[in-house]
């Protein structure tokens, strides 16, 4: 872990939910799979990152580790990083159950983790960067880019708002979620918009460019969830 200045953002403070144990994490994992096509997301990311058996990947803000475990089946080593000990415990347990010995679980956040392994051939982060305000998002992306080898790949998925029809897109997103799942999940999205730090796509795209990450492909079809597939500048 890095030694940080006293004014640095505290990543250990839960922004939304506090995941205290493996049972809570498992319930969270199941909840997300009810309203997201997690397997479809993983397949799309794997197709674009094109991981090779000898490569090293990272899953940052790895959460329950669905992406990390999928990466581990394709490449040599996966560094899975999260501030939540409960999330890392759940991932380590799942990896052991699945016979995956090449997942390296590391505690840390965007602003505190210090990578001491080889440069990453590919790095992924999903639904975690919005825990930081924009000033700290830029610092986080700069740090992530520094862990990737020149020419390596980066994938970012997060809640990010297209400026055009922004309010209508958010309202439709919440309504769709309530229709597909539960009132509680829709309320969680309302709370997200009200209290978390998702930003506009045009701001996020500028941050990626400043971090030296060239956007090769971008998707945000519903105006609220963005995918960015990038290459680190040579």
N, C-alpha and C positions, 0 to 999 in steps of 0.2 A: 504494500500500500504506500502511496506517496505521502510525504510530509507536506501539508497544505497550509496556506495562510489562514489566519483566524477569520477572515471575511469570506472565505469560500463557501459556496452553497453546500448545505448539509444534505447529502444524498441518502443518509440513513433514516431521515424522517419520512414516514409513509405519506405519499401525496393523496392516494385514494384509499386503498385497503391495506391493513396490516396482516400479513400471512404468518400466523404464529406456529403452525405445525403442518405435518404431512397431510392430515385429513382435510384441512382448510384448502391447501394447495390442490389436492385431488378434486375437491368440489369445484374450485375455480376452473381447473382444466376442463372438467365436464361441462360446466356452464358455457365456456367459450366455444366448445365444439357443437353446442346446440344452435348457435347463431352464426358461426363462421365455418367455412369449408377449409379447415386447417390442412387436411390432406391435399386438397387442391392447391392451396397456397404453397405448400412445401414442394409439390411437383413442379410448379411454375418457377420457383426460385432455383431448384436444382437444375432445371433445364437451362436457365440463363447463366448461372454461375459455372456450370460445366466442371465440377470438381473431379480431379484425377486421383488415383490411388496413392500417389506419393505426396500429395499436397497437404498443407496445413490450413485449417479454417478456424474462424472465431464466430461465436454466437454471443452477442453482447446484450445484456439485459435479458438473459436466456429464459427467464421464467421457468415454466414447467419442463422445458428442454425438448419439445417436439422437434424443432428444427435441428438442434444440436445432435440428437440421436439419428436423425435422417442423414445429416452430414457425415456422421461417424461411419455409416455404412458405405460411404463413397470415397473417403480420404484417409490419410495416415493418422492425423491427430486433430481433435477439435478442442479448442479452449472455450469453455462455457463460463461466462462471467455474470454474476448477479450480486446485488447488495443484500438479497434475502437469503439467510442461512436455510430457511425452510424450503425455499425453491431449490437450492443446490442439493439439499438432502433428498428431496423428491427425485431430482434428476439422477443423482448418483444411484439411488435405489432402482429406478427404472432402467438405467444403463446396465446395471448388474443383472437384473432380471432378463434383459435381452442379450446378455453375453457380449456387451460392448466394453472393451477394456481400453479404448483409445479416446475416451472423453475425460478431459482434464478440467475438473470443477475448480474455479477460482473465485474467492470473494472479492468484491470491488464494484465500483461504479464508473460511470463515464469520466468523472473528474479525479478519481482516486486510484484506479487500477493501474499498475505498472506491469507492462508485458515483458517478461524475461525469457520468452521462448523465441523461436525463429520468426522472421517476418511472415505475416499471414498472406497466403495466396488469395484468400477470399474472406470477407467479413460480412456478417449479417446482423441487423438489429431490427426488431419489430415491436411496435406499440410500447416503447420505453422512453424514447427521446423527449416525448411531450411532458415528461415529469420535470423537465428543466425549463426555466424562462429562456427567452431568446439569447440573451447575453451569454448564458452558460451553454446553450445548444451549440453556439459557434465554437466555444472552447472544446466542447466534447467532440465535435466533428473534426477539429484540428488534431486532437489526440488520437482519434480512431484512424485517421488517415496516416498518422505517423507509425501505426502498427502494421500497415499493409505494404508489401513490396511494390516497387514501381511496376506498373502494368497489371497489378492485382485488381480484383473485383470487389465491389462493395454494393450491398443491397440494403436499402432503408425502406421500411414500411411503417407508416404511422398515420394517425389522424392529422390531416392537414387540409385546410379549407381553400377551395378555389374561390377567388373574390367574386366572380360573377354569380349571381343568384345564391349568395352564401346563406342567407337566412332560410330561404326556401329549401335548400339542400339539407341543412341541418334538421329542419322540421320533418322532412321526408325520411331522413335516416332514422330518426327516433321513432317515427310512426311505423316504418318497416320493421324495426327491431321489436316493437311492442306486438305487432301482428304475428311475427314469427316465434317469439319467445314468451317473455313475461313482462308484466308491468314493472317489476323490480329491475330487470335489465334495462328497460327504457329509462327508468329513473336514474340508473347508473350513468347512462349517456348524458342525460340532462345535467347531472352533477359534473361530468367530465367537461362539458362546454362551459359550465358556470365557474369551475374552480381550478381546472388543470391548465396546461400551458401550450395547447396546440396552437399552431400559427398558420399563416397563409402559405400556400404553395409557392408564391413568388418570393417570399422571404426565405423559405427553406431552400429553394433552388439557388439563390444567391449565396447562402451559407455553404452549400456543397461546392460551388465554384471556388469560393475563397479558401476552402480546405484543400483544393487541388484535386477534387473528385469530378471528373467529366461525366455528365449525364449522358448515357448511351440510349436509355429508354425510360420513359415515364408513363405511368398510368394513374389516372384519378377519374374514372368514368362516372361516379356518382357525386363527385365534388367534395367528398369528406375523408376518404381513405386514399392515401397516395403511396405508390410504389416507385422508387427510384433505383435503377440499375446503373452503376457507375464504374468507371475505370480510374485508378489512381494515375495521375500524370507521370510520365517518364522523367 
